[in-house]
Every structure is written in C-alpha cells, then in structure tokens.
C-alpha cells in the first residue's frame, strides 16, 4: 500500500500550491512594421519599432 500523509495539509498550503494553476500564457502579437511575432507592449527585437516609431536603432546585416 502507498504511504499516507501523517497530517492534513492546511487550506493555505493547498491554495498556495494551486496559485500556479491560474497563470495564463503571455500575449504574442505580430509587429506592425516587419510582421515578426513579439511580446505585446514591447519593442520589436527584430526591427526595433514600437507603435510605428523606431525606438531602438538596429544594425542592418549585409549579405555577401
């Protein structure tokens, strides 16, 4: 037979364990400038734009 708990877990301990069940995944949206997927309300890591304005200057990679 499997072991049984010696003491009852308190309601607070039970609820703290269940607190992680309510977490939701982070919102991912398409960048309006380049179309790359990015986190909502953040600067695009691909092109450096946020709300149609260039916020971070990104280096252009040269092919060749």
Biopython code that builds the backbone (N, CA, C, O; Angstrom):
import numpy as np
from Bio.PDB.StructureBuilder import StructureBuilder

atoms = [
    (1, "UNK", "N", (0.843, -1.185, 0.000)),
    (1, "UNK", "CA", (0.000, 0.000, 0.000)),
    (1, "UNK", "C", (0.890, 1.250, 0.000)),
    (1, "UNK", "O", (1.961, 1.255, 0.607)),
    (2, "UNK", "N", (0.443, 2.300, -0.679)),
    (2, "UNK", "CA", (1.236, 3.528, -0.703)),
    (2, "UNK", "C", (1.171, 4.249, 0.638)),
    (2, "UNK", "O", (0.227, 4.062, 1.405)),
    (3, "UNK", "N", (2.165, 5.063, 0.915)),
    (3, "UNK", "CA", (2.148, 5.810, 2.179)),
    (3, "UNK", "C", (1.069, 6.892, 2.181)),
    (3, "UNK", "O", (0.730, 7.448, 1.136)),
    (4, "UNK", "N", (0.548, 7.177, 3.342)),
    (4, "UNK", "CA", (-0.470, 8.200, 3.502)),
    (4, "UNK", "C", (0.112, 9.354, 4.306)),
    (4, "UNK", "O", (1.015, 9.153, 5.118)),
    (5, "UNK", "N", (-0.406, 10.576, 4.084)),
    (5, "UNK", "CA", (0.095, 11.710, 4.851)),
    (5, "UNK", "C", (-0.217, 11.572, 6.340)),
    (5, "UNK", "O", (-1.304, 11.140, 6.723)),
    (6, "UNK", "N", (0.759, 11.948, 7.175)),
    (6, "UNK", "CA", (0.540, 11.868, 8.622)),
    (6, "UNK", "C", (-0.380, 12.981, 9.113)),
    (6, "UNK", "O", (-1.172, 12.787, 10.035)),
    (7, "UNK", "N", (-0.263, 14.170, 8.475)),
    (7, "UNK", "CA", (-1.054, 15.315, 8.898)),
    (7, "UNK", "C", (-1.792, 15.899, 7.689)),
    (7, "UNK", "O", (-1.353, 15.776, 6.546)),
    (8, "UNK", "N", (-2.921, 16.535, 7.980)),
    (8, "UNK", "CA", (-3.691, 17.198, 6.930)),
    (8, "UNK", "C", (-2.976, 18.484, 6.511)),
    (8, "UNK", "O", (-2.515, 19.250, 7.358)),
    (9, "UNK", "N", (-2.888, 18.713, 5.199)),
    (9, "UNK", "CA", (-2.323, 19.971, 4.713)),
    (9, "UNK", "C", (-3.336, 21.079, 4.956)),
    (9, "UNK", "O", (-4.534, 20.889, 4.748)),
    (10, "UNK", "N", (-2.858, 22.229, 5.394)),
    (10, "UNK", "CA", (-3.764, 23.340, 5.691)),
    (10, "UNK", "C", (-4.342, 23.917, 4.393)),
    (10, "UNK", "O", (-3.821, 23.678, 3.304)),
    (11, "UNK", "N", (-5.428, 24.679, 4.536)),
    (11, "UNK", "CA", (-6.065, 25.291, 3.371)),
    (11, "UNK", "C", (-5.136, 26.290, 2.699)),
    (11, "UNK", "O", (-5.120, 26.410, 1.474)),
    (12, "UNK", "N", (-4.369, 27.001, 3.503)),
    (12, "UNK", "CA", (-3.420, 27.967, 2.938)),
    (12, "UNK", "C", (-2.341, 27.292, 2.112)),
    (12, "UNK", "O", (-1.975, 27.777, 1.042)),
    (13, "UNK", "N", (-1.836, 26.182, 2.603)),
    (13, "UNK", "CA", (-0.808, 25.447, 1.870)),
    (13, "UNK", "C", (-1.376, 24.891, 0.562)),
    (13, "UNK", "O", (-0.726, 24.941, -0.482)),
    (14, "UNK", "N", (-2.584, 24.369, 0.639)),
    (14, "UNK", "CA", (-3.258, 23.850, -0.556)),
    (14, "UNK", "C", (-3.467, 24.967, -1.582)),
    (14, "UNK", "O", (-3.209, 24.776, -2.770)),
    (15, "UNK", "N", (-3.935, 26.132, -1.122)),
    (15, "UNK", "CA", (-4.214, 27.236, -2.029)),
    (15, "UNK", "C", (-2.938, 27.826, -2.624)),
    (15, "UNK", "O", (-2.942, 28.255, -3.778)),
    (16, "UNK", "N", (-1.848, 27.854, -1.860)),
    (16, "UNK", "CA", (-0.576, 28.328, -2.412)),
    (16, "UNK", "C", (-0.098, 27.413, -3.532)),
    (16, "UNK", "O", (0.465, 27.884, -4.521)),
    (17, "UNK", "N", (-0.311, 26.138, -3.390)),
    (17, "UNK", "CA", (0.070, 25.199, -4.441)),
    (17, "UNK", "C", (-0.775, 25.427, -5.690)),
    (17, "UNK", "O", (-0.270, 25.343, -6.809)),
    (18, "UNK", "N", (-2.052, 25.712, -5.500)),
    (18, "UNK", "CA", (-2.962, 25.895, -6.625)),
    (18, "UNK", "C", (-2.840, 27.271, -7.281)),
    (18, "UNK", "O", (-3.437, 27.498, -8.333)),
    (19, "UNK", "N", (-2.093, 28.180, -6.693)),
    (19, "UNK", "CA", (-1.970, 29.527, -7.234)),
    (19, "UNK", "C", (-1.349, 29.521, -8.629)),
    (19, "UNK", "O", (-1.627, 30.411, -9.433)),
    (20, "UNK", "N", (-0.511, 28.525, -8.922)),
    (20, "UNK", "CA", (0.154, 28.464, -10.226)),
    (20, "UNK", "C", (-0.798, 27.996, -11.324)),
    (20, "UNK", "O", (-0.503, 28.173, -12.506)),
    (21, "UNK", "N", (-1.930, 27.405, -10.959)),
    (21, "UNK", "CA", (-2.861, 26.897, -11.955)),
    (21, "UNK", "C", (-3.549, 28.014, -12.726)),
    (21, "UNK", "O", (-4.000, 27.801, -13.851)),
    (22, "UNK", "N", (-3.633, 29.191, -12.143)),
    (22, "UNK", "CA", (-4.341, 30.293, -12.777)),
    (22, "UNK", "C", (-3.497, 31.121, -13.713)),
    (22, "UNK", "O", (-4.010, 32.077, -14.295)),
    (23, "UNK", "N", (-2.231, 30.806, -13.887)),
    (23, "UNK", "CA", (-1.369, 31.593, -14.756)),
    (23, "UNK", "C", (-1.783, 31.423, -16.212)),
    (23, "UNK", "O", (-2.193, 30.341, -16.631)),
    (24, "UNK", "N", (-1.670, 32.509, -16.982)),
    (24, "UNK", "CA", (-2.028, 32.486, -18.404)),
    (24, "UNK", "C", (-0.781, 32.721, -19.247)),
    (24, "UNK", "O", (0.162, 33.361, -18.780)),
    (25, "UNK", "N", (-0.754, 32.216, -20.481)),
    (25, "UNK", "CA", (0.403, 32.448, -21.335)),
    (25, "UNK", "C", (0.516, 33.917, -21.721)),
    (25, "UNK", "O", (-0.482, 34.638, -21.749)),
    (26, "UNK", "N", (1.725, 34.353, -22.016)),
    (26, "UNK", "CA", (1.961, 35.746, -22.371)),
    (26, "UNK", "C", (1.408, 36.035, -23.763)),
    (26, "UNK", "O", (1.414, 35.166, -24.634)),
    (27, "UNK", "N", (0.932, 37.262, -23.964)),
    (27, "UNK", "CA", (0.325, 37.653, -25.235)),
    (27, "UNK", "C", (1.409, 37.899, -26.279)),
    (27, "UNK", "O", (2.332, 38.682, -26.056)),
    (28, "UNK", "N", (1.287, 37.227, -27.414)),
    (28, "UNK", "CA", (2.226, 37.414, -28.521)),
    (28, "UNK", "C", (1.440, 37.982, -29.691)),
    (28, "UNK", "O", (0.395, 37.448, -30.063)),
    (29, "UNK", "N", (1.947, 39.074, -30.274)),
    (29, "UNK", "CA", (1.281, 39.740, -31.393)),
    (29, "UNK", "C", (2.264, 39.908, -32.537)),
    (29, "UNK", "O", (3.474, 39.781, -32.346)),
    (30, "UNK", "N", (1.750, 40.193, -33.720)),
    (30, "UNK", "CA", (2.606, 40.433, -34.888)),
    (30, "UNK", "C", (3.025, 41.894, -34.902)),
    (30, "UNK", "O", (2.221, 42.782, -34.620)),
    (31, "UNK", "N", (4.280, 42.135, -35.230)),
    (31, "UNK", "CA", (4.808, 43.503, -35.325)),
    (31, "UNK", "C", (4.147, 44.194, -36.514)),
    (31, "UNK", "O", (4.028, 43.604, -37.588)),
    (32, "UNK", "N", (3.717, 45.444, -36.327)),
    (32, "UNK", "CA", (3.047, 46.175, -37.404)),
    (32, "UNK", "C", (4.034, 46.612, -38.486)),
    (32, "UNK", "O", (3.622, 46.910, -39.607)),
    (33, "UNK", "N", (5.325, 46.654, -38.170)),
    (33, "UNK", "CA", (6.327, 47.099, -39.132)),
    (33, "UNK", "C", (6.876, 45.937, -39.962)),
    (33, "UNK", "O", (6.884, 46.005, -41.191)),
    (34, "UNK", "N", (7.340, 44.864, -39.293)),
    (34, "UNK", "CA", (8.014, 43.772, -40.011)),
    (34, "UNK", "C", (7.205, 42.475, -40.028)),
    (34, "UNK", "O", (7.530, 41.570, -40.797)),
    (35, "UNK", "N", (6.167, 42.359, -39.205)),
    (35, "UNK", "CA", (5.347, 41.160, -39.190)),
    (35, "UNK", "C", (5.871, 40.046, -38.300)),
    (35, "UNK", "O", (5.232, 39.001, -38.186)),
    (36, "UNK", "N", (7.023, 40.247, -37.667)),
    (36, "UNK", "CA", (7.605, 39.249, -36.760)),
    (36, "UNK", "C", (6.770, 39.165, -35.478)),
    (36, "UNK", "O", (6.225, 40.171, -35.022)),
    (37, "UNK", "N", (6.673, 37.974, -34.904)),
    (37, "UNK", "CA", (5.934, 37.812, -33.657)),
    (37, "UNK", "C", (6.763, 38.364, -32.490)),
    (37, "UNK", "O", (7.966, 38.111, -32.408)),
    (38, "UNK", "N", (6.120, 39.115, -31.590)),
    (38, "UNK", "CA", (6.801, 39.722, -30.451)),
    (38, "UNK", "C", (5.842, 39.777, -29.280)),
    (38, "UNK", "O", (4.639, 39.578, -29.446)),
    (39, "UNK", "N", (6.379, 40.051, -28.076)),
    (39, "UNK", "CA", (5.531, 40.224, -26.901)),
    (39, "UNK", "C", (4.768, 41.536, -27.014)),
    (39, "UNK", "O", (5.292, 42.524, -27.528)),
    (40, "UNK", "N", (3.533, 41.544, -26.535)),
    (40, "UNK", "CA", (2.714, 42.748, -26.573)),
    (40, "UNK", "C", (3.316, 43.831, -25.681)),
    (40, "UNK", "O", (3.899, 43.531, -24.639)),
    (41, "UNK", "N", (3.173, 45.074, -26.086)),
    (41, "UNK", "CA", (3.630, 46.252, -25.330)),
    (41, "UNK", "C", (5.143, 46.268, -25.160)),
    (41, "UNK", "O", (5.626, 46.787, -24.153)),
    (42, "UNK", "N", (5.904, 45.726, -26.091)),
    (42, "UNK", "CA", (7.364, 45.774, -26.045)),
    (42, "UNK", "C", (7.900, 46.160, -27.419)),
    (42, "UNK", "O", (7.208, 46.033, -28.429)),
    (43, "UNK", "N", (9.129, 46.626, -27.438)),
    (43, "UNK", "CA", (9.798, 46.953, -28.690)),
    (43, "UNK", "C", (10.091, 45.662, -29.437)),
    (43, "UNK", "O", (10.467, 44.659, -28.831)),
    (44, "UNK", "N", (9.920, 45.688, -30.752)),
    (44, "UNK", "CA", (10.176, 44.501, -31.574)),
    (44, "UNK", "C", (11.676, 44.205, -31.561)),
    (44, "UNK", "O", (12.474, 45.079, -31.901)),
    (45, "UNK", "N", (12.076, 42.987, -31.174)),
    (45, "UNK", "CA", (13.512, 42.668, -31.157)),
    (45, "UNK", "C", (14.097, 42.503, -32.552)),
    (45, "UNK", "O", (15.317, 42.503, -32.714)),
    (46, "UNK", "N", (13.241, 42.364, -33.561)),
    (46, "UNK", "CA", (13.728, 42.170, -34.922)),
    (46, "UNK", "C", (14.043, 43.494, -35.617)),
    (46, "UNK", "O", (15.106, 43.644, -36.219)),
    (47, "UNK", "N", (13.111, 44.461, -35.533)),
    (47, "UNK", "CA", (13.299, 45.716, -36.272)),
    (47, "UNK", "C", (13.484, 46.937, -35.369)),
    (47, "UNK", "O", (13.933, 47.977, -35.851)),
    (48, "UNK", "N", (13.154, 46.848, -34.085)),
    (48, "UNK", "CA", (13.346, 47.967, -33.159)),
    (48, "UNK", "C", (12.222, 48.979, -33.167)),
    (48, "UNK", "O", (12.388, 50.077, -32.636)),
    (49, "UNK", "N", (11.083, 48.647, -33.752)),
    (49, "UNK", "CA", (9.958, 49.580, -33.815)),
    (49, "UNK", "C", (8.959, 49.297, -32.702)),
    (49, "UNK", "O", (8.797, 48.159, -32.262)),
    (50, "UNK", "N", (8.286, 50.372, -32.252)),
    (50, "UNK", "CA", (7.195, 50.258, -31.274)),
    (50, "UNK", "C", (6.157, 51.299, -31.619)),
    (50, "UNK", "O", (6.474, 52.488, -31.665)),
    (51, "UNK", "N", (4.944, 50.896, -31.859)),
    (51, "UNK", "CA", (3.821, 51.756, -32.231)),
    (51, "UNK", "C", (4.139, 52.627, -33.445)),
    (51, "UNK", "O", (3.820, 53.815, -33.470)),
    (52, "UNK", "N", (4.770, 52.024, -34.445)),
    (52, "UNK", "CA", (5.051, 52.722, -35.700)),
    (52, "UNK", "C", (6.251, 53.648, -35.676)),
    (52, "UNK", "O", (6.522, 54.315, -36.674)),
    (53, "UNK", "N", (6.974, 53.713, -34.574)),
    (53, "UNK", "CA", (8.147, 54.583, -34.483)),
    (53, "UNK", "C", (9.375, 53.745, -34.178)),
    (53, "UNK", "O", (9.298, 52.756, -33.449)),
    (54, "UNK", "N", (10.532, 54.152, -34.753)),
    (54, "UNK", "CA", (11.776, 53.445, -34.469)),
    (54, "UNK", "C", (12.288, 53.886, -33.104)),
    (54, "UNK", "O", (12.623, 55.054, -32.908)),
    (55, "UNK", "N", (12.346, 52.966, -32.178)),
    (55, "UNK", "CA", (12.764, 53.272, -30.817)),
    (55, "UNK", "C", (14.214, 52.851, -30.606)),
    (55, "UNK", "O", (14.988, 53.574, -29.978)),
    (56, "UNK", "N", (14.579, 51.691, -31.126)),
    (56, "UNK", "CA", (15.929, 51.165, -30.991)),
    (56, "UNK", "C", (16.519, 51.026, -32.381)),
    (56, "UNK", "O", (15.917, 50.412, -33.262)),
    (57, "UNK", "N", (17.695, 51.597, -32.574)),
    (57, "UNK", "CA", (18.346, 51.505, -33.872)),
    (57, "UNK", "C", (18.985, 50.132, -34.015)),
    (57, "UNK", "O", (19.826, 49.746, -33.203)),
    (58, "UNK", "N", (18.589, 49.395, -35.045)),
    (58, "UNK", "CA", (19.098, 48.053, -35.281)),
    (58, "UNK", "C", (20.124, 48.081, -36.405)),
    (58, "UNK", "O", (19.983, 48.836, -37.368)),
    (59, "UNK", "N", (21.156, 47.253, -36.278)),
    (59, "UNK", "CA", (22.178, 47.159, -37.314)),
    (59, "UNK", "C", (21.639, 46.315, -38.465)),
    (59, "UNK", "O", (21.009, 45.281, -38.246)),
    (60, "UNK", "N", (21.892, 46.764, -39.686)),
    (60, "UNK", "CA", (21.486, 46.024, -40.882)),
    (60, "UNK", "C", (22.590, 45.029, -41.219)),
    (60, "UNK", "O", (23.758, 45.407, -41.312)),
    (61, "UNK", "N", (22.228, 43.753, -41.404)),
    (61, "UNK", "CA", (23.213, 42.751, -41.777)),
    (61, "UNK", "C", (23.377, 42.746, -43.282)),
    (61, "UNK", "O", (22.399, 42.694, -44.029)),
    (62, "UNK", "N", (24.627, 42.802, -43.717)),
    (62, "UNK", "CA", (24.917, 42.799, -45.153)),
    (62, "UNK", "C", (25.192, 41.371, -45.598)),
    (62, "UNK", "O", (25.959, 40.639, -44.972)),
    (63, "UNK", "N", (24.544, 40.995, -46.697)),
    (63, "UNK", "CA", (24.778, 39.668, -47.259)),
    (63, "UNK", "C", (25.942, 39.752, -48.234)),
    (63, "UNK", "O", (26.034, 40.678, -49.039)),
    (64, "UNK", "N", (26.825, 38.769, -48.145)),
    (64, "UNK", "CA", (27.902, 38.789, -49.130)),
    (64, "UNK", "C", (29.183, 38.253, -48.646)),
    (64, "UNK", "O", (30.161, 38.220, -49.392)),
]
sb = StructureBuilder()
sb.init_structure("model")
sb.init_model(0)
sb.init_chain("A")
sb.init_seg("    ")
for serial, (resi, resn, name, xyz) in enumerate(atoms, 1):
    if name == "N":
        sb.init_residue(resn, " ", resi, " ")
    sb.init_atom(name, np.array(xyz, "f"), 0.0, 1.0, " ", f" {name:<3s}", serial, name[0])
structure = sb.get_structure()
